[in-house]
Structure formats: structure tokens, C-alpha cells
Amino acid sequence: MEEILYLVHRVPYPPDRGDKIRSYHILRKLAAMAPVHLVAFADDEADLTHAAALDGLVASRHVEIRATSKWAAGLISLMTRKPLSLPLFASRKLHGAVARLLRERPIGTIFAYSSQMAQYVPTDLVGRRFIMDFVDMDSAKFGAYAERTSGPMRYVYQREARLLACYEQQVATRADRALFVSSAEAGLFRVTLAKSNRSNVQIHDVGALENGIDLDHFKPSAEHLPRSFQERGTGPLIVFTGQMDYWPNVEAVTCFVDETWPRIMAVFPNCRFAIVGRKPSDAVKALADKPGVIVTGEVDDTRSWLAGAAVVVAPLRLARGVQNKVLEAMAMACPVVASSSAFEGIDAQEGTEIIVADGPVAEAAAIIDLILNPAKGYLMGQAARAKMEARYSWDAQLAPLEKMMGLKGNVGHG
């Protein structure tokens, strides 16, 4: 029986943030096909403790804390002309764990999640398959960062975008399959490959493996009736969820509070805007000083906030791939107002299942309209939930993996 080596840049548990949600559900799918050996990094001691929860899914695990600092990685990057992302996730111990597994176990397929982990895939695959899940085109993300930045950081982001683009293309030439979270991301990568004249990567080698949603967890239900925010006012509630030290999220809520929020407050002075998510940056924490703005920090369960929302917003100016926050809100039957960037890659009917609005004037108008017309918001939420049920279950989204993996002798595993 062939086995699978699963390389992940962050331990895939608990599935409570975008990258962990996707990597966890992929792990579950892989484990149903063959024994899986997990090799991953943890952010810190707290993250490391979560690895034991995966013992029921994996045949073995090697998880270690990522120890290289950004300063050390930056120096190595300058000396080696490698993208910063590689030395930041470099480890001799992890290389040793991979080499041992490849030597001792019948590994038929190596599945690498996120481009940083491709450095652990040997050059000589000895007949093994290599599936590369880039998820997003990170080089394009850093290019977008550069466009929004000035001074020395602009050069840093431009350099990272350039070096990472070359690395992504090199990895793709080695992989049997290069995956992205949406057709739009896969298409962008194909265009990049064509411009670079890497003709040995065929168009069919690059494709999409879309995100899903846990429909049993994220569902409209009486058990999620709002509780945690009841003591923070009684006006209409607008909600944003996300990891709040992540720059695109920080930029999104900062711009929203500065530019869109005053327009809403002018119509609804008792309206509240809840920024729900762990590790809020100092810039995000400062927003709590603004009238009507709530910064929760980490919460036990985002569903109680979503359940109480009149509108859920995703006003991201910069976004790559598919936004889990949007899928979760739609699965909870919430009316969602999203930017075109946050909407990209989501199969939903604009205007009936989700509203797309860019800029403070359009955002405010859409949100005000939904608050004034709760019946419209209710119908939109019901339509959104129906779309999630019809299109976005994890089983349906990950079904193509079985054919991609090409495992032999594994019928009936799990």
C-alpha cells in the first residue's frame, strides 16, 4: 500500500483560520485514501500542543516550532538571493524527518501545502508523485503589497515578489500537478508561466482545488442566537471576521472605519461595527476608540457574532484566492456585502446571494439598504445558504483529489 507524505507550513489544527481550515480538510481527505505522514511547523508552543489532536488521522507526525526569525531569514535571503519565505521556513531537523520517511516508508505521493514547503521535496522523486498546493499566488500578493507601500518596504516587497515568482515557476516545473484555490488564481499563474516561456509546464498541469465550508458547523441555528455582544448595545450590528494581525484585514477594517463607517453612523447613530478575530494589531485596537466600533480579540466562537449580524462585510482592498470569511457568513445565512476582491473566486449570484460593492460610497449605500430592508437581507441570506449547500461542501470540493493522487493498492483504506 502506498502512503502519503503531507508537508504543511502550519500545523493543520484547529481549523480556525483560512490556511488551517483548508489544510485540515485536505488532511482528512488524504487520510481516507492512504496512511498519511504529517510533517509541519508550529508557530509557537501553544500551536505545537494542537498537533496531538491529529493522531487519529495520521500514521505519524513530525511537528516542530518554526524558529528562524524574520531578521535572520532576511540576512540569509540577501546572501543567497532566495525569497525570504524559504529561509523563514528552513530547518535541518525537518529535512532529516523528510529524508527518514522517504527512506523507511512506501511513500507514493508527496503533497506540499504552500510554496515554502516545496524546499523539502527532493529533486530526485524516484517515481513518486508530487502535488503542489500553492493555494494562492503569493508572488502576486507581494507585488500588490509593493504597490501599496513606499520607502524601503516597497523595495523589499518588489524583491520578494520577483524572487518568489521565479521560485513558484521552478516548483511548478517539478510538480505533477500545481493547485490553486480558485480558477482565477490558476489562470493568473498560467499567464505568468506563458510570459516566462516555461513551455515544459503544460496548461493541464495547473488547476483549481477550491475551498469548501463545513455546512454542519456553519449553519443558521437557534443554538447560535447572539449572546456575547448583547451587553454592547442594541443597534444594528455589522460584523467583520478574520485574523487581525494580517495586513489585508487590518487595511480593510481601518479604511472601512475611516471612510465608510461615518456614512453609516450618519443614518444609524446607534449602529455597531464588530471586528471579530484574534491578535488585533495596535492599529486595529485603536479603532475601538471610534464611536460604535467593537474590537473583540479572540472569541470562543464566531458564530454567535455572525448570528446576530444585520450585515457581514468583507471590504478587502487586497485579497487572493477564496475568502473563507465570506463562505462562512453565507453558510450562516447572513447577508454579505463584499468588495470585488473578496468576491473573486466565489461562485455566487451577485445581487441575490451576495452584494458586491467597492469604495466607501457604494459600501455604505449597500449596508444602509440592507438595514432598512431586513426582509431583503433575510431572503439574500437564505439564497446564500442554499448556494453553499448546493456548491460548497468539502466532500464535493475535494472529490477531484482522489484522481489527482493516483495512489495504487489503496482501495478501501479508511
C-alpha positions as CSV (number, residue, x, y, z in Angstrom):
1,M,0.0,0.0,0.0
2,E,1.3,3.4,-1.0
3,E,1.5,6.1,1.7
4,I,1.4,9.9,1.6
5,L,3.8,12.5,2.9
6,Y,2.0,15.7,3.8
7,L,4.2,18.8,4.1
8,V,2.4,21.8,5.7
9,H,3.8,25.2,6.7
10,R,1.5,25.4,9.8
11,V,0.1,22.5,11.8
12,P,-3.4,22.0,10.4
13,Y,-5.3,22.2,13.6
14,P,-7.5,23.6,14.9
15,P,-9.3,24.6,11.7
16,D,-10.0,28.1,12.9
17,R,-8.2,30.3,10.3
18,G,-8.0,30.3,6.5
19,D,-4.9,28.3,5.9
20,K,-5.6,25.8,8.7
21,I,-9.2,25.2,7.5
22,R,-8.1,24.2,4.0
23,S,-5.0,22.2,5.1
24,Y,-7.1,20.3,7.8
25,H,-9.8,19.3,5.4
26,I,-7.3,18.2,2.8
27,L,-5.6,16.1,5.5
28,R,-8.9,14.4,6.3
29,K,-9.4,13.6,2.6
30,L,-5.9,12.2,2.2
31,A,-6.2,10.1,5.4
32,A,-9.3,8.4,3.9
33,M,-7.2,7.4,0.9
34,A,-3.9,6.2,2.5
35,P,-1.8,6.4,5.6
36,V,-0.5,10.0,5.9
37,H,2.7,11.1,7.5
38,L,2.4,14.7,8.6
39,V,5.5,17.0,8.6
40,A,4.7,20.5,9.7
41,F,5.7,23.7,11.5
42,A,4.0,25.2,14.6
43,D,4.0,28.9,15.2
44,D,4.7,28.6,19.0
45,E,4.3,26.3,22.0
46,A,0.5,26.8,22.0
47,D,0.3,25.8,18.4
48,L,2.5,22.8,19.0
49,T,0.1,21.4,21.6
50,H,-2.6,21.1,18.9
51,A,-0.7,18.5,16.9
52,A,-1.7,15.7,19.2
53,A,-5.3,16.2,18.2
54,L,-4.4,14.9,14.8
55,D,-3.1,11.5,16.0
56,G,-6.3,9.8,15.0
57,L,-5.8,10.9,11.4
58,V,-2.1,10.5,10.7
59,A,0.2,7.4,10.6
60,S,3.0,9.6,12.1
61,R,3.7,13.2,12.7
62,H,6.8,15.4,13.0
63,V,5.8,18.9,14.1
64,E,8.3,21.5,15.2
65,I,8.3,25.2,16.2
66,R,9.4,27.4,13.4
67,A,12.5,29.0,15.0
68,T,14.1,31.3,12.3
69,S,13.4,35.0,13.0
70,K,12.5,37.4,10.2
71,W,15.8,39.2,10.7
72,A,17.8,36.0,10.3
73,A,15.8,34.9,7.3
74,G,16.2,38.4,5.8
75,L,20.0,38.1,6.0
76,I,20.0,34.6,4.5
77,S,17.7,35.8,1.8
78,L,20.1,38.7,0.9
79,M,23.1,36.4,0.8
80,T,21.5,33.6,-1.2
81,R,19.1,35.6,-3.4
82,K,16.3,33.3,-2.3
83,P,12.9,34.6,-1.5
84,L,12.5,35.4,2.2
85,S,9.8,32.8,2.5
86,L,12.3,30.0,2.1
87,P,14.8,30.6,4.9
88,L,11.9,31.7,7.2
89,F,10.7,28.1,6.9
90,A,14.0,26.3,6.8
91,S,15.0,23.6,9.2
92,R,17.7,20.9,9.1
93,K,15.7,18.8,11.6
94,L,12.7,18.9,9.3
95,H,14.8,18.0,6.3
96,G,16.0,15.0,8.3
97,A,12.5,13.9,9.2
98,V,11.5,14.0,5.5
99,A,14.6,12.1,4.4
100,R,13.9,9.4,7.0
101,L,10.3,9.0,6.0
102,L,11.2,8.7,2.3
103,R,13.8,6.1,3.1
104,E,11.8,4.0,5.5
105,R,8.2,4.3,4.3
106,P,6.5,3.4,1.0
107,I,5.7,7.0,0.1
108,G,3.9,7.1,-3.2
109,T,2.9,10.8,-3.2
110,I,4.3,13.9,-1.7
111,F,1.7,16.6,-1.1
112,A,3.1,20.0,-0.3
113,Y,0.9,22.7,1.1
114,S,2.1,26.3,0.5
115,S,5.2,27.1,-1.6
116,Q,7.5,27.4,1.4
117,M,7.3,23.6,1.9
118,A,8.4,22.7,-1.6
119,Q,12.1,23.1,-0.5
120,Y,11.6,19.8,1.4
121,V,10.6,17.9,-1.8
122,P,13.7,16.1,-3.1
123,T,15.0,16.8,-6.6
124,D,15.0,13.1,-7.4
125,L,11.5,11.9,-6.8
126,V,12.3,8.2,-7.7
127,G,9.0,7.6,-9.3
128,R,6.9,9.3,-6.7
129,R,4.2,11.8,-7.5
130,F,4.5,15.4,-6.3
131,I,1.3,17.5,-5.8
132,M,2.0,21.2,-5.1
133,D,-0.9,23.2,-3.5
134,F,0.2,26.8,-3.9
135,V,-3.2,27.8,-2.6
136,D,-2.7,31.5,-3.6
137,M,-0.2,33.0,-5.9
138,D,1.9,34.6,-3.2
139,S,4.2,36.4,-5.6
140,A,1.2,38.4,-6.8
141,K,0.3,39.2,-3.2
142,F,3.7,40.7,-2.5
143,G,3.5,42.6,-5.8
144,A,0.2,44.1,-4.6
145,Y,1.9,44.9,-1.2
146,A,4.6,46.8,-3.1
147,E,2.0,48.9,-5.0
148,R,0.5,50.0,-1.6
149,T,3.8,50.8,0.1
150,S,6.5,53.4,-0.2
151,G,10.1,53.7,1.0
152,P,12.4,50.8,1.8
153,M,9.5,48.3,2.3
154,R,8.4,48.9,-1.3
155,Y,11.8,47.6,-2.5
156,V,11.5,44.6,0.0
157,Y,8.1,43.6,-1.4
158,Q,9.1,44.1,-5.0
159,R,12.2,41.9,-4.4
160,E,10.1,39.2,-2.7
161,A,7.5,39.2,-5.5
162,R,10.2,38.9,-8.2
163,L,12.2,36.1,-6.5
164,L,9.1,34.2,-5.3
165,A,7.6,34.3,-8.8
166,C,10.7,32.6,-10.2
167,Y,10.6,30.0,-7.4
168,E,6.9,29.3,-7.9
169,Q,7.6,28.6,-11.6
170,Q,10.6,26.4,-10.8
171,V,8.4,24.3,-8.4
172,A,5.7,24.0,-10.9
173,T,8.1,22.5,-13.5
174,R,8.8,19.7,-11.0
175,A,5.3,19.0,-9.8
176,D,2.9,16.6,-11.4
177,R,0.1,19.0,-10.5
178,A,0.1,22.6,-9.4
179,L,-3.1,23.5,-7.5
180,F,-4.6,26.9,-6.6
181,V,-7.7,27.8,-4.5
182,S,-9.6,29.3,-7.5
183,S,-9.8,29.2,-11.2
184,A,-8.8,32.9,-11.2
185,E,-5.6,32.2,-9.3
186,A,-4.8,29.2,-11.6
187,G,-5.4,31.3,-14.6
188,L,-3.1,34.1,-13.4
189,F,-0.4,31.5,-12.9
190,R,-0.9,30.1,-16.4
191,V,-0.4,33.6,-17.8
192,T,2.7,34.1,-15.7
193,L,4.1,30.8,-17.0
194,A,3.4,31.7,-20.6
195,K,5.2,35.0,-20.2
196,S,8.2,33.3,-18.7
197,N,8.3,30.8,-21.6
198,R,8.3,27.8,-19.3
199,S,6.9,25.6,-22.1
200,N,7.6,22.4,-20.2
201,V,4.7,23.1,-17.8
202,Q,1.5,22.1,-19.6
203,I,-1.7,24.0,-19.1
204,H,-3.5,20.9,-17.8
205,D,-0.8,20.6,-15.0
206,V,-2.2,23.8,-13.4
207,G,-5.7,23.7,-11.9
208,A,-8.0,24.7,-9.1
209,L,-8.9,22.9,-6.0
210,E,-11.5,25.1,-4.4
211,N,-12.2,25.7,-0.7
212,G,-15.4,24.3,0.9
213,I,-17.3,25.0,4.0
214,D,-18.3,22.8,7.0
215,L,-22.0,23.1,6.5
216,D,-22.8,21.3,9.8
217,H,-20.7,23.7,11.8
218,F,-21.7,26.9,10.0
219,K,-25.4,26.9,9.8
220,P,-28.3,29.1,10.9
221,S,-29.5,27.6,14.2
222,A,-31.2,28.7,17.4
223,E,-28.1,27.4,19.3
224,H,-26.1,30.3,17.8
225,L,-28.5,33.0,18.9
226,P,-26.4,36.1,19.8
227,R,-25.2,36.2,23.4
228,S,-21.7,37.6,23.6
229,F,-22.4,41.1,22.3
230,Q,-25.8,41.8,23.9
231,E,-24.2,43.9,26.6
232,R,-22.5,46.1,24.0
233,G,-25.5,48.0,22.7
234,T,-28.8,47.3,20.9
235,G,-28.4,48.9,17.5
236,P,-27.9,47.1,14.1
237,L,-24.8,45.0,14.2
238,I,-22.3,44.9,11.3
239,V,-19.6,42.2,11.5
240,F,-16.1,41.6,10.1
241,T,-14.2,38.4,10.9
242,G,-10.6,37.5,10.4
243,Q,-7.1,37.1,11.6
244,M,-6.5,40.7,12.8
245,D,-2.7,40.9,12.5
246,Y,-2.9,40.1,8.8
247,W,-2.2,43.2,6.8
248,P,-5.1,42.9,4.2
249,N,-7.6,42.5,7.1
250,V,-6.0,45.4,9.0
251,E,-6.2,47.6,5.9
252,A,-9.7,46.6,5.3
253,V,-11.2,47.5,8.7
254,T,-9.1,50.6,9.0
255,C,-10.3,52.0,5.7
256,F,-13.8,50.9,6.5
257,V,-13.9,52.7,9.8
258,D,-12.2,55.8,8.4
259,E,-14.2,56.2,5.2
260,T,-17.4,54.1,5.2
261,W,-18.4,53.9,8.9
262,P,-19.1,57.7,9.3
263,R,-21.6,57.5,6.4
264,I,-23.5,54.6,8.1
265,M,-23.4,56.3,11.5
266,A,-24.9,59.4,10.0
267,V,-28.1,57.3,9.2
268,F,-27.9,54.9,12.2
269,P,-26.2,56.6,15.2
270,N,-26.7,53.5,17.3
271,C,-25.2,51.1,14.8
272,R,-22.3,48.9,15.9
273,F,-19.3,47.5,13.9
274,A,-17.7,44.4,15.5
275,I,-14.2,43.4,14.4
276,V,-14.0,39.8,15.4
277,G,-10.7,38.0,15.4
278,R,-7.6,37.0,17.2
279,K,-4.4,39.0,17.6
280,P,-5.6,42.5,16.7
281,S,-2.8,44.8,15.7
282,D,-2.2,48.1,17.5
283,A,-3.9,49.9,14.6
284,V,-6.9,47.6,14.9
285,K,-7.1,48.0,18.7
286,A,-7.1,51.8,18.3
287,L,-10.3,51.6,16.2
288,A,-12.2,50.7,19.4
289,D,-11.9,54.4,20.4
290,K,-14.2,55.3,17.5
291,P,-18.0,55.6,18.2
292,G,-19.8,52.3,17.7
293,V,-16.7,50.2,17.0
294,I,-16.1,47.0,18.9
295,V,-12.7,45.1,18.8
296,T,-13.3,41.7,20.3
297,G,-9.9,40.0,20.0
298,E,-10.1,36.2,20.0
299,V,-13.5,34.7,20.7
300,D,-14.6,31.2,21.6
301,D,-17.0,31.0,18.6
302,T,-17.5,33.5,15.8
303,R,-20.9,32.0,15.0
304,S,-22.7,33.9,17.8
305,W,-21.5,37.2,16.3
306,L,-22.4,36.1,12.8
307,A,-25.8,35.0,14.0
308,G,-26.5,38.5,15.4
309,A,-25.3,40.4,12.4
310,A,-27.6,42.5,10.3
311,V,-24.9,42.6,7.7
312,V,-21.5,40.9,7.4
313,V,-18.8,42.8,5.5
314,A,-15.7,41.9,3.7
315,P,-14.3,45.2,2.4
316,L,-10.9,43.9,1.4
317,R,-8.9,46.1,-0.9
318,L,-6.3,43.3,-1.3
319,A,-7.4,39.7,-1.4
320,R,-6.1,36.5,-3.0
321,G,-8.0,33.3,-3.6
322,V,-11.3,32.5,-1.9
323,Q,-12.2,34.2,1.3
324,N,-13.3,31.7,3.9
325,K,-14.9,34.5,6.0
326,V,-17.3,35.1,3.1
327,L,-18.2,31.4,2.7
328,E,-18.8,31.1,6.5
329,A,-21.1,34.1,6.6
330,M,-23.1,32.9,3.6
331,A,-23.4,29.4,5.2
332,M,-24.8,31.1,8.3
333,A,-27.4,32.7,6.0
334,C,-26.0,36.2,6.7
335,P,-26.5,39.0,4.1
336,V,-22.9,39.8,2.9
337,V,-21.5,42.9,1.4
338,A,-18.1,42.2,-0.1
339,S,-15.6,44.1,-2.2
340,S,-14.9,42.7,-5.7
341,S,-11.5,41.5,-4.5
342,A,-13.1,39.5,-1.7
343,F,-15.8,38.2,-4.1
344,E,-13.3,36.9,-6.6
345,G,-13.3,33.1,-6.9
346,I,-16.7,32.7,-5.3
347,D,-19.5,31.1,-7.3
348,A,-22.5,33.2,-6.2
349,Q,-25.1,35.3,-7.9
350,E,-24.3,38.9,-7.4
351,G,-27.3,40.9,-6.1
352,T,-29.4,37.9,-4.9
353,E,-26.8,35.7,-3.0
354,I,-24.3,38.4,-2.2
355,I,-23.8,42.1,-2.8
356,V,-20.6,43.4,-4.3
357,A,-19.6,47.0,-3.5
358,D,-16.3,48.8,-3.9
359,G,-15.4,52.1,-2.2
360,P,-17.0,53.8,0.8
361,V,-20.0,55.3,-1.0
362,A,-21.1,52.0,-2.6
363,E,-20.3,50.1,0.6
364,A,-22.3,52.4,2.8
365,A,-25.3,52.5,0.5
366,A,-25.5,48.7,0.3
367,I,-25.2,48.3,4.0
368,I,-27.8,51.0,4.8
369,D,-30.2,49.5,2.3
370,L,-30.0,46.1,3.9
371,I,-30.5,47.5,7.4
372,L,-33.5,49.5,6.1
373,N,-34.9,46.4,4.4
374,P,-34.4,43.4,6.7
375,A,-36.7,41.2,4.5
376,K,-34.3,41.7,1.6
377,G,-31.4,40.7,3.9
378,Y,-33.3,37.6,5.1
379,L,-34.0,36.4,1.5
380,M,-30.4,37.1,0.5
381,G,-29.2,35.0,3.5
382,Q,-31.5,32.1,2.6
383,A,-30.3,32.2,-1.0
384,A,-26.7,32.3,0.2
385,R,-27.2,29.3,2.4
386,A,-28.8,27.3,-0.4
387,K,-25.8,28.1,-2.7
388,M,-23.4,26.9,0.0
389,E,-25.4,23.6,0.3
390,A,-25.5,23.1,-3.4
391,R,-22.0,24.0,-4.3
392,Y,-19.5,24.3,-1.4
393,S,-19.5,21.1,0.8
394,W,-15.9,19.9,1.5
395,D,-16.7,16.5,0.1
396,A,-17.7,17.9,-3.2
397,Q,-14.8,20.3,-3.4
398,L,-12.1,17.8,-2.6
399,A,-13.5,14.9,-4.7
400,P,-11.0,15.5,-7.5
401,L,-8.1,14.7,-5.2
402,E,-8.7,11.0,-5.5
403,K,-7.9,11.0,-9.2
404,M,-5.0,13.5,-8.8
405,M,-3.2,11.4,-6.2
406,G,-3.0,8.3,-8.4
407,L,-2.4,6.0,-5.5
408,K,-2.0,2.3,-6.1
409,G,-3.3,-0.6,-3.9
410,N,-5.2,1.6,-1.6
411,V,-8.8,0.7,-2.3
412,G,-10.9,0.7,0.8
413,H,-8.4,2.4,3.1
414,G,-10.2,4.3,5.9
